[in-house]
C-alpha cells in the first residue's frame, strides 16, 4: 500500500432513474480526482439489494475504480448471502464491507436475525473470506449504539472481525478527531494491524444531519451545532460551514497520520471536491 493517504468516496444506491443520473453525475466529477476506491451502501433492511448489486457492478465496469460492495446480514439467509457474493465475484468485485446491518427501527432497535441467516457481522466476514474476498468492516469512534457506551465491548467485536480475516475498517462519521485516535490507539495496544479509514460527512443540510446523527448515535459537539444553527435557514451558508468543519477535521486527521479519508458524499460531489482539494489530498 502506498504511504500517501488514500481518498475514497461512498454512495448509496439510487431509488429511481433521476437518482441514478445524479449518482453517475457525481461519480463523473469525482472520477477526475482518481479515488482509490468507491463503496456502495446496501440500504436499510437490505431493501435496495438488487439495485446495489447492479449499480456497484456498473461502477466497476464503467470507471475501473476499485469498488467495495456493502453487504449486510439483514433479511438474507446464508445461502442467499453466498448467491450475492457469487454475483459480486462474477462482476469483478473483489472487496466487501461486511456489516450486520440495522433492524427496521434503526441501530438501537432490538435485533432479530433472519431464520437461516447470521446473527453477527463476524460470521459474514468468515463467509466472505472463505469465498476469497478482501473484507472490510465498520468501526465506530463514538461507539455503536447497540454497545450502550461500552467501549471495551465495541473493541472486542472489532478485534474478532479482524481475527476472522478483515483487513480494513471504515468508520461511521464523527466530528471529534480525538475519538478516532483513541480507537486506533486501543486497537494497536491490542496487537491489531487493521487499517482504519475515518469517515467524513460534509454537512449540507441541518435536518438531514440531525436525523443521521440520531440514527447512528453520533454526538454533534456543541461548537459545531452552534455554527450550523446560526445559519440553518441559509442552505448555501450551511453547505459552506459544513465544508469548513470537514476541512478542519480532515486536517487534524491527516496531521495525525491517518491512512486515508473516506467521504460520505450523499451522492453529491461539490462539497467533497472542495474539501479534498483544500486539504491537499489531491
Phi and psi in degrees as GROMACS dihedral restraints (atoms count N, CA, C in turn):
[ dihedral_restraints ]
;  ai    aj    ak    al  type     phi  dphi    fc
    3     4     5     6     1   -63.8    20    10
    4     5     6     7     1   148.8    20    10
    6     7     8     9     1   -78.2    20    10
    7     8     9    10     1   -16.1    20    10
    9    10    11    12     1   -70.7    20    10
   10    11    12    13     1   139.9    20    10
   12    13    14    15     1   -60.5    20    10
   13    14    15    16     1   139.8    20    10
   15    16    17    18     1   -81.6    20    10
   16    17    18    19     1   162.0    20    10
   18    19    20    21     1  -127.8    20    10
   19    20    21    22     1   121.4    20    10
   21    22    23    24     1  -137.3    20    10
   22    23    24    25     1   159.1    20    10
   24    25    26    27     1  -133.1    20    10
   25    26    27    28     1   153.1    20    10
   27    28    29    30     1  -123.8    20    10
   28    29    30    31     1   137.8    20    10
   30    31    32    33     1  -122.2    20    10
   31    32    33    34     1   158.9    20    10
   33    34    35    36     1  -111.0    20    10
   34    35    36    37     1   150.8    20    10
   36    37    38    39     1   -65.6    20    10
   37    38    39    40     1   132.0    20    10
   39    40    41    42     1   -68.9    20    10
   40    41    42    43     1   152.7    20    10
   42    43    44    45     1   -89.6    20    10
   43    44    45    46     1   -20.4    20    10
   45    46    47    48     1  -150.1    20    10
   46    47    48    49     1  -176.5    20    10
   48    49    50    51     1   -63.5    20    10
   49    50    51    52     1   -40.2    20    10
   51    52    53    54     1   -61.8    20    10
   52    53    54    55     1   -43.8    20    10
   54    55    56    57     1   -63.8    20    10
   55    56    57    58     1   -34.3    20    10
   57    58    59    60     1   -68.6    20    10
   58    59    60    61     1   -40.3    20    10
   60    61    62    63     1   -62.9    20    10
   61    62    63    64     1   -38.4    20    10
   63    64    65    66     1   -63.5    20    10
   64    65    66    67     1   -43.3    20    10
   66    67    68    69     1   -60.8    20    10
   67    68    69    70     1   -48.3    20    10
   69    70    71    72     1   -64.2    20    10
   70    71    72    73     1   -34.9    20    10
   72    73    74    75     1   -64.6    20    10
   73    74    75    76     1   -45.1    20    10
   75    76    77    78     1   -64.8    20    10
   76    77    78    79     1   -42.0    20    10
   78    79    80    81     1   -65.1    20    10
   79    80    81    82     1   -37.4    20    10
   81    82    83    84     1   -60.6    20    10
   82    83    84    85     1   -43.7    20    10
   84    85    86    87     1   -65.3    20    10
   85    86    87    88     1   -43.9    20    10
   87    88    89    90     1   -73.4    20    10
   88    89    90    91     1   -25.1    20    10
   90    91    92    93     1   -58.1    20    10
   91    92    93    94     1   -32.1    20    10
   93    94    95    96     1   -62.1    20    10
   94    95    96    97     1   -23.5    20    10
   96    97    98    99     1   -92.0    20    10
   97    98    99   100     1     5.1    20    10
   99   100   101   102     1    51.6    20    10
  100   101   102   103     1    66.6    20    10
  102   103   104   105     1   -58.1    20    10
  103   104   105   106     1   145.5    20    10
  105   106   107   108     1   -72.1    20    10
  106   107   108   109     1   -31.9    20    10
  108   109   110   111     1  -160.1    20    10
  109   110   111   112     1   160.2    20    10
  111   112   113   114     1  -120.5    20    10
  112   113   114   115     1   138.4    20    10
  114   115   116   117     1  -120.3    20    10
  115   116   117   118     1   150.9    20    10
  117   118   119   120     1  -125.9    20    10
  118   119   120   121     1   125.9    20    10
  120   121   122   123     1   -76.4    20    10
  121   122   123   124     1   174.2    20    10
  123   124   125   126     1  -106.8    20    10
  124   125   126   127     1   -21.2    20    10
  126   127   128   129     1    89.7    20    10
  127   128   129   130     1   146.8    20    10
  129   130   131   132     1   -58.5    20    10
  130   131   132   133     1   131.0    20    10
  132   133   134   135     1    65.4    20    10
  133   134   135   136     1    18.5    20    10
  135   136   137   138     1    70.6    20    10
  136   137   138   139     1    18.4    20    10
  138   139   140   141     1   -66.3    20    10
  139   140   141   142     1   -21.1    20    10
  141   142   143   144     1  -109.9    20    10
  142   143   144   145     1    26.6    20    10
  144   145   146   147     1   -53.6    20    10
  145   146   147   148     1   -54.4    20    10
  147   148   149   150     1   -63.3    20    10
  148   149   150   151     1   -42.2    20    10
  150   151   152   153     1   -68.0    20    10
  151   152   153   154     1   -38.0    20    10
  153   154   155   156     1   -59.1    20    10
  154   155   156   157     1   -48.3    20    10
  156   157   158   159     1   -60.6    20    10
  157   158   159   160     1   -45.3    20    10
  159   160   161   162     1   -66.7    20    10
  160   161   162   163     1   -50.4    20    10
  162   163   164   165     1   -64.1    20    10
  163   164   165   166     1   -43.2    20    10
  165   166   167   168     1   -60.5    20    10
  166   167   168   169     1   -43.4    20    10
  168   169   170   171     1   -64.1    20    10
  169   170   171   172     1   -38.7    20    10
  171   172   173   174     1   -69.7    20    10
  172   173   174   175     1   -35.5    20    10
  174   175   176   177     1   -59.2    20    10
  175   176   177   178     1   -46.8    20    10
  177   178   179   180     1   -59.6    20    10
  178   179   180   181     1   -47.4    20    10
  180   181   182   183     1   -73.7    20    10
  181   182   183   184     1   -33.7    20    10
  183   184   185   186     1   -78.8    20    10
  184   185   186   187     1   -37.0    20    10
  186   187   188   189     1  -110.9    20    10
  187   188   189   190     1   -24.5    20    10
  189   190   191   192     1    78.0    20    10
  190   191   192   193     1    -0.6    20    10
  192   193   194   195     1   -73.2    20    10
  193   194   195   196     1   131.2    20    10
  195   196   197   198     1   -53.6    20    10
  196   197   198   199     1   129.5    20    10
  198   199   200   201     1  -118.2    20    10
  199   200   201   202     1   130.8    20    10
  201   202   203   204     1  -105.6    20    10
  202   203   204   205     1   123.6    20    10
  204   205   206   207     1   -95.8    20    10
  205   206   207   208     1   127.6    20    10
  207   208   209   210     1   -73.8    20    10
  208   209   210   211     1   145.7    20    10
  210   211   212   213     1  -144.0    20    10
  211   212   213   214     1   132.5    20    10
  213   214   215   216     1  -118.4    20    10
  214   215   216   217     1   161.2    20    10
  216   217   218   219     1   -80.0    20    10
  217   218   219   220     1   -14.6    20    10
  219   220   221   222     1   -64.1    20    10
  220   221   222   223     1   126.5    20    10
  222   223   224   225     1    75.1    20    10
  223   224   225   226     1     9.1    20    10
  225   226   227   228     1  -129.8    20    10
  226   227   228   229     1   140.1    20    10
  228   229   230   231     1   -79.3    20    10
  229   230   231   232     1   170.7    20    10
  231   232   233   234     1   -59.8    20    10
  232   233   234   235     1   -42.7    20    10
  234   235   236   237     1   -63.1    20    10
  235   236   237   238     1   -39.4    20    10
  237   238   239   240     1   -66.0    20    10
  238   239   240   241     1   -39.1    20    10
  240   241   242   243     1   -64.2    20    10
  241   242   243   244     1   -39.0    20    10
  243   244   245   246     1   -60.9    20    10
  244   245   246   247     1   -44.1    20    10
  246   247   248   249     1   -61.6    20    10
  247   248   249   250     1   -42.9    20    10
  249   250   251   252     1   -64.7    20    10
  250   251   252   253     1   -43.6    20    10
  252   253   254   255     1   -62.1    20    10
  253   254   255   256     1   -37.4    20    10
  255   256   257   258     1   -64.8    20    10
  256   257   258   259     1   -39.6    20    10
  258   259   260   261     1   -63.1    20    10
  259   260   261   262     1   -42.9    20    10
  261   262   263   264     1   -61.8    20    10
  262   263   264   265     1   -45.7    20    10
  264   265   266   267     1   -60.3    20    10
  265   266   267   268     1   -41.7    20    10
  267   268   269   270     1   -71.0    20    10
  268   269   270   271     1   -15.8    20    10
  270   271   272   273     1   -92.5    20    10
  271   272   273   274     1     3.1    20    10
  273   274   275   276     1    88.1    20    10
  274   275   276   277     1    10.4    20    10
  276   277   278   279     1   -88.0    20    10
  277   278   279   280     1   129.3    20    10
  279   280   281   282     1  -116.6    20    10
  280   281   282   283     1    -5.5    20    10
  282   283   284   285     1  -126.0    20    10
  283   284   285   286     1   138.6    20    10
  285   286   287   288     1  -127.0    20    10
  286   287   288   289     1   140.7    20    10
  288   289   290   291     1  -100.3    20    10
  289   290   291   292     1   109.6    20    10
  291   292   293   294     1   -91.0    20    10
  292   293   294   295     1   120.1    20    10
  294   295   296   297     1  -130.3    20    10
  295   296   297   298     1   148.0    20    10
  297   298   299   300     1   -66.8    20    10
  298   299   300   301     1   -42.8    20    10
  300   301   302   303     1    90.5    20    10
  301   302   303   304     1   161.8    20    10
  303   304   305   306     1   -98.0    20    10
  304   305   306   307     1   139.7    20    10
  306   307   308   309     1   -65.1    20    10
  307   308   309   310     1   169.4    20    10
  309   310   311   312     1   -52.9    20    10
  310   311   312   313     1   -35.8    20    10
  312   313   314   315     1   -83.3    20    10
  313   314   315   316     1     6.1    20    10
  315   316   317   318     1   101.7    20    10
  316   317   318   319     1   174.3    20    10
  318   319   320   321     1   -63.0    20    10
  319   320   321   322     1   -22.4    20    10
  321   322   323   324     1   -89.5    20    10
  322   323   324   325     1    -9.8    20    10
  324   325   326   327     1   -72.4    20    10
  325   326   327   328     1   156.4    20    10
  327   328   329   330     1   -58.5    20    10
  328   329   330   331     1   140.8    20    10
  330   331   332   333     1   -98.3    20    10
  331   332   333   334     1   127.8    20    10
  333   334   335   336     1  -124.5    20    10
  334   335   336   337     1   116.2    20    10
  336   337   338   339     1   -68.3    20    10
  337   338   339   340     1   152.9    20    10
  339   340   341   342     1   -70.8    20    10
  340   341   342   343     1   136.9    20    10
  342   343   344   345     1   -58.8    20    10
  343   344   345   346     1   123.3    20    10
  345   346   347   348     1    84.4    20    10
  346   347   348   349     1     5.3    20    10
  348   349   350   351     1  -109.6    20    10
  349   350   351   352     1  -158.4    20    10
  351   352   353   354     1  -106.3    20    10
  352   353   354   355     1   152.0    20    10
  354   355   356   357     1   -95.5    20    10
  355   356   357   358     1   -27.1    20    10
  357   358   359   360     1  -137.9    20    10
  358   359   360   361     1   155.3    20    10
  360   361   362   363     1   -63.8    20    10
  361   362   363   364     1   -27.3    20    10
  363   364   365   366     1   -62.7    20    10
  364   365   366   367     1   -30.4    20    10
  366   367   368   369     1   -66.5    20    10
  367   368   369   370     1   -37.4    20    10
  369   370   371   372     1   -69.5    20    10
  370   371   372   373     1   -35.8    20    10
  372   373   374   375     1   -58.1    20    10
  373   374   375   376     1   -48.6    20    10
  375   376   377   378     1   -59.8    20    10
  376   377   378   379     1   -44.5    20    10
  378   379   380   381     1   -62.9    20    10
  379   380   381   382     1   -47.3    20    10
  381   382   383   384     1   -63.7    20    10
  382   383   384   385     1   -36.7    20    10
  384   385   386   387     1   -67.1    20    10
  385   386   387   388     1   -40.1    20    10
  387   388   389   390     1   -58.5    20    10
  388   389   390   391     1   -30.0    20    10
  390   391   392   393     1   -95.6    20    10
  391   392   393   394     1    15.3    20    10
  393   394   395   396     1    70.3    20    10
  394   395   396   397     1    27.6    20    10
  396   397   398   399     1   -88.4    20    10
  397   398   399   400     1   149.2    20    10
  399   400   401   402     1   -75.2    20    10
  400   401   402   403     1   137.6    20    10
  402   403   404   405     1  -124.4    20    10
  403   404   405   406     1   128.7    20    10
  405   406   407   408     1  -111.4    20    10
  406   407   408   409     1   164.2    20    10
  408   409   410   411     1  -138.8    20    10
  409   410   411   412     1   175.2    20    10
  411   412   413   414     1   -94.0    20    10
  412   413   414   415     1   146.8    20    10
  414   415   416   417     1  -129.5    20    10
  415   416   417   418     1   154.2    20    10
  417   418   419   420     1  -131.8    20    10
  418   419   420   421     1    93.8    20    10
  420   421   422   423     1   -55.2    20    10
  421   422   423   424     1   -32.0    20    10
  423   424   425   426     1   -97.8    20    10
  424   425   426   427     1    12.4    20    10
  426   427   428   429     1    73.5    20    10
  427   428   429   430     1   133.5    20    10
  429   430   431   432     1   -62.6    20    10
  430   431   432   433     1   137.6    20    10
  432   433   434   435     1   -54.2    20    10
  433   434   435   436     1   -34.2    20    10
  435   436   437   438     1   -70.2    20    10
  436   437   438   439     1   -14.7    20    10
  438   439   440   441     1   -86.6    20    10
  439   440   441   442     1    -7.6    20    10
  441   442   443   444     1    49.9    20    10
  442   443   444   445     1    45.2    20    10
  444   445   446   447     1    83.5    20    10
  445   446   447   448     1     3.6    20    10
  447   448   449   450     1   -88.9    20    10
  448   449   450   451     1    93.8    20    10
  450   451   452   453     1   -63.1    20    10
  451   452   453   454     1   -40.4    20    10
  453   454   455   456     1   -61.4    20    10
  454   455   456   457     1   -39.4    20    10
  456   457   458   459     1   -65.9    20    10
  457   458   459   460     1   -44.1    20    10
  459   460   461   462     1   -58.4    20    10
  460   461   462   463     1   -44.4    20    10
  462   463   464   465     1   -63.4    20    10
  463   464   465   466     1   -43.2    20    10
  465   466   467   468     1   -61.3    20    10
  466   467   468   469     1   -41.1    20    10
  468   469   470   471     1   -62.7    20    10
  469   470   471   472     1   -43.3    20    10
  471   472   473   474     1   -65.3    20    10
  472   473   474   475     1   -42.3    20    10
  474   475   476   477     1   -65.4    20    10
  475   476   477   478     1   -36.3    20    10
  477   478   479   480     1   -63.8    20    10
  478   479   480   481     1   -40.0    20    10
  480   481   482   483     1   -64.1    20    10
  481   482   483   484     1   -38.0    20    10
  483   484   485   486     1   -66.4    20    10
  484   485   486   487     1   -40.9    20    10
  486   487   488   489     1   -56.9    20    10
  487   488   489   490     1   -33.6    20    10
  489   490   491   492     1   -85.7    20    10
  490   491   492   493     1    -2.0    20    10
  492   493   494   495     1   123.7    20    10
  493   494   495   496     1    -1.5    20    10
  495   496   497   498     1   -67.1    20    10
  496   497   498   499     1   139.9    20    10
  498   499   500   501     1  -115.5    20    10
  499   500   501   502     1   -10.9    20    10
  501   502   503   504     1  -152.9    20    10
  502   503   504   505     1   163.7    20    10
  504   505   506   507     1  -138.5    20    10
  505   506   507   508     1   145.9    20    10
  507   508   509   510     1  -112.3    20    10
  508   509   510   511     1   141.2    20    10
  510   511   512   513     1   -91.9    20    10
  511   512   513   514     1   156.2    20    10
  513   514   515   516     1   -58.6    20    10
  514   515   516   517     1   151.8    20    10
  516   517   518   519     1   -63.1    20    10
  517   518   519   520     1   151.0    20    10
  519   520   521   522     1  -154.8    20    10
  520   521   522   523     1   170.7    20    10
  522   523   524   525     1  -126.9    20    10
  523   524   525   526     1    -3.0    20    10
  525   526   527   528     1  -117.1    20    10
  526   527   528   529     1   106.3    20    10
  528   529   530   531     1   -57.6    20    10
  529   530   531   532     1   -33.0    20    10
  531   532   533   534     1   -60.4    20    10
  532   533   534   535     1   -35.9    20    10
  534   535   536   537     1   -62.7    20    10
  535   536   537   538     1   -40.7    20    10
  537   538   539   540     1   -63.7    20    10
  538   539   540   541     1   -49.4    20    10
  540   541   542   543     1   -64.8    20    10
  541   542   543   544     1   -33.7    20    10
  543   544   545   546     1   -63.8    20    10
  544   545   546   547     1   -40.8    20    10
  546   547   548   549     1   -63.8    20    10
  547   548   549   550     1   -47.9    20    10
  549   550   551   552     1   -63.9    20    10
  550   551   552   553     1   -40.4    20    10
  552   553   554   555     1   -60.5    20    10
  553   554   555   556     1   -42.4    20    10
  555   556   557   558     1   -67.3    20    10
  556   557   558   559     1   -37.9    20    10
  558   559   560   561     1   -62.0    20    10
  559   560   561   562     1   -47.4    20    10
  561   562   563   564     1   -63.5    20    10
  562   563   564   565     1   -38.3    20    10
  564   565   566   567     1   -64.8    20    10
  565   566   567   568     1   -22.0    20    10
  567   568   569   570     1   -94.4    20    10
  568   569   570   571     1     6.6    20    10
  570   571   572   573     1    86.9    20    10
  571   572   573   574     1    11.5    20    10
  573   574   575   576     1   -78.3    20    10
  574   575   576   577     1   143.3    20    10
  576   577   578   579     1  -111.7    20    10
  577   578   579   580     1    11.5    20    10
  579   580   581   582     1   -59.4    20    10
  580   581   582   583     1   126.8    20    10
  582   583   584   585     1   -75.1    20    10
  583   584   585   586     1   125.9    20    10
  585   586   587   588     1  -116.8    20    10
  586   587   588   589     1   110.7    20    10
  588   589   590   591     1   -93.5    20    10
  589   590   591   592     1   117.1    20    10
  591   592   593   594     1   -68.7    20    10
  592   593   594   595     1   135.8    20    10
  594   595   596   597     1   -91.4    20    10
  595   596   597   598     1   126.3    20    10
  597   598   599   600     1  -111.3    20    10
  598   599   600   601     1   125.6    20    10
  600   601   602   603     1  -107.9    20    10
  601   602   603   604     1   107.1    20    10
  603   604   605   606     1   -69.0    20    10
  604   605   606   607     1   120.5    20    10
  606   607   608   609     1   -73.6    20    10
  607   608   609   610     1   125.4    20    10
  609   610   611   612     1  -127.2    20    10
  610   611   612   613     1   -11.9    20    10
  612   613   614   615     1  -153.0    20    10
  613   614   615   616     1   123.1    20    10
  615   616   617   618     1   -66.3    20    10
  616   617   618   619     1   -45.8    20    10
  618   619   620   621     1   -67.1    20    10
  619   620   621   622     1   -36.1    20    10
  621   622   623   624     1   -63.7    20    10
  622   623   624   625     1   -42.2    20    10
  624   625   626   627     1   -60.6    20    10
  625   626   627   628     1   -46.9    20    10
  627   628   629   630     1   -60.0    20    10
  628   629   630   631     1   -44.5    20    10
  630   631   632   633     1   -62.7    20    10
  631   632   633   634     1   -46.1    20    10
  633   634   635   636     1   -67.3    20    10
  634   635   636   637     1   -37.8    20    10
  636   637   638   639     1   -66.5    20    10
  637   638   639   640     1   -40.3    20    10
  639   640   641   642     1   -63.3    20    10
  640   641   642   643     1   -44.8    20    10
  642   643   644   645     1   -65.0    20    10
  643   644   645   646     1   -40.8    20    10
  645   646   647   648     1   -90.6    20    10
  646   647   648   649     1   -10.6    20    10
  648   649   650   651     1    73.6    20    10
  649   650   651   652     1    22.8    20    10
  651   652   653   654     1   -86.6    20    10
  652   653   654   655     1   117.8    20    10
  654   655   656   657     1   -71.7    20    10
  655   656   657   658     1   140.5    20    10
  657   658   659   660     1  -102.4    20    10
  658   659   660   661     1   112.4    20    10
  660   661   662   663     1   -54.6    20    10
  661   662   663   664     1   145.5    20    10
  663   664   665   666     1   -58.6    20    10
  664   665   666   667     1   -37.0    20    10
  666   667   668   669     1   -66.4    20    10
  667   668   669   670     1   -32.6    20    10
  669   670   671   672     1   -74.3    20    10
  670   671   672   673     1   -42.7    20    10
  672   673   674   675     1   -57.7    20    10
  673   674   675   676     1   -44.4    20    10
  675   676   677   678     1   -63.3    20    10
  676   677   678   679     1   -42.7    20    10
  678   679   680   681     1   -62.6    20    10
  679   680   681   682     1   -39.4    20    10
  681   682   683   684     1   -74.7    20    10
  682   683   684   685     1   -43.2    20    10
  684   685   686   687     1   -62.8    20    10
  685   686   687   688     1   -33.9    20    10
  687   688   689   690     1   -59.5    20    10
  688   689   690   691     1   -27.4    20    10
  690   691   692   693     1  -121.6    20    10
  691   692   693   694     1    20.0    20    10
  693   694   695   696     1   -58.3    20    10
  694   695   696   697     1   -23.7    20    10
  696   697   698   699     1   -86.4    20    10
  697   698   699   700     1    -4.9    20    10
  699   700   701   702     1  -116.3    20    10
  700   701   702   703     1    99.1    20    10
  702   703   704   705     1   -58.1    20    10
  703   704   705   706     1   -39.3    20    10
  705   706   707   708     1   -65.0    20    10
  706   707   708   709     1   -42.4    20    10
  708   709   710   711     1   -67.5    20    10
  709   710   711   712     1   -38.3    20    10
  711   712   713   714     1   -59.6    20    10
  712   713   714   715     1   -46.3    20    10
  714   715   716   717     1   -61.6    20    10
  715   716   717   718     1   -41.4    20    10
  717   718   719   720     1   -68.6    20    10
  718   719   720   721     1   -41.4    20    10
  720   721   722   723     1   -68.6    20    10
  721   722   723   724     1   -35.9    20    10
  723   724   725   726     1   -59.4    20    10
  724   725   726   727     1   -39.5    20    10
  726   727   728   729     1   -65.2    20    10
  727   728   729   730     1   -44.5    20    10
  729   730   731   732     1   -60.9    20    10
  730   731   732   733     1   -43.4    20    10
  732   733   734   735     1   -62.5    20    10
  733   734   735   736     1   -43.2    20    10
  735   736   737   738     1   -68.0    20    10
  736   737   738   739     1   -35.8    20    10
  738   739   740   741     1   -64.4    20    10
  739   740   741   742     1   -43.5    20    10
  741   742   743   744     1   -61.5    20    10
  742   743   744   745     1   -47.3    20    10
  744   745   746   747     1   -65.4    20    10
  745   746   747   748     1   -45.4    20    10
  747   748   749   750     1   -61.0    20    10
  748   749   750   751     1   -39.7    20    10
  750   751   752   753     1   -63.8    20    10
  751   752   753   754     1   -44.5    20    10
  753   754   755   756     1   -59.7    20    10
  754   755   756   757     1   -42.9    20    10
  756   757   758   759     1   -67.3    20    10
  757   758   759   760     1   -44.7    20    10
  759   760   761   762     1   -64.6    20    10
  760   761   762   763     1   -40.0    20    10
  762   763   764   765     1   -62.2    20    10
  763   764   765   766     1   -29.2    20    10
  765   766   767   768     1   -85.7    20    10
  766   767   768   769     1     0.4    20    10
  768   769   770   771     1    88.0    20    10
  769   770   771   772     1    31.2    20    10
  771   772   773   774     1   -65.8    20    10
  772   773   774   775     1   153.2    20    10
  774   775   776   777     1   -73.1    20    10
  775   776   777   778     1   -15.2    20    10
  777   778   779   780     1   171.3    20    10
  778   779   780   781     1   177.4    20    10
  780   781   782   783     1  -124.5    20    10
  781   782   783   784     1   136.0    20    10
  783   784   785   786     1  -116.5    20    10
  784   785   786   787     1   119.4    20    10
  786   787   788   789     1  -103.1    20    10
  787   788   789   790     1   128.1    20    10
  789   790   791   792     1   -84.0    20    10
  790   791   792   793     1    98.3    20    10
  792   793   794   795     1   -78.4    20    10
  793   794   795   796     1   -20.2    20    10
  795   796   797   798     1    53.5    20    10
  796   797   798   799     1    34.4    20    10
  798   799   800   801     1    60.7    20    10
  799   800   801   802     1    32.5    20    10
  801   802   803   804     1  -136.7    20    10
  802   803   804   805     1   142.5    20    10
  804   805   806   807     1   -98.2    20    10
  805   806   807   808     1   -30.1    20    10
  807   808   809   810     1   -54.7    20    10
  808   809   810   811     1   -53.5    20    10
  810   811   812   813     1   -62.9    20    10
  811   812   813   814     1   -45.7    20    10
  813   814   815   816     1   -60.4    20    10
  814   815   816   817     1   -43.4    20    10
  816   817   818   819     1   -56.2    20    10
  817   818   819   820     1   -47.3    20    10
  819   820   821   822     1   -66.8    20    10
  820   821   822   823     1   -42.4    20    10
  822   823   824   825     1   -62.6    20    10
  823   824   825   826     1   -49.0    20    10
  825   826   827   828     1   -59.0    20    10
  826   827   828   829     1   -42.0    20    10
  828   829   830   831     1   -72.7    20    10
  829   830   831   832     1   -36.5    20    10
  831   832   833   834     1   -69.0    20    10
  832   833   834   835     1   -32.0    20    10
  834   835   836   837     1   -90.6    20    10
  835   836   837   838     1    -0.6    20    10
  837   838   839   840     1    77.9    20    10
  838   839   840   841     1    19.4    20    10
  840   841   842   843     1   -72.8    20    10
  841   842   843   844     1   -26.7    20    10
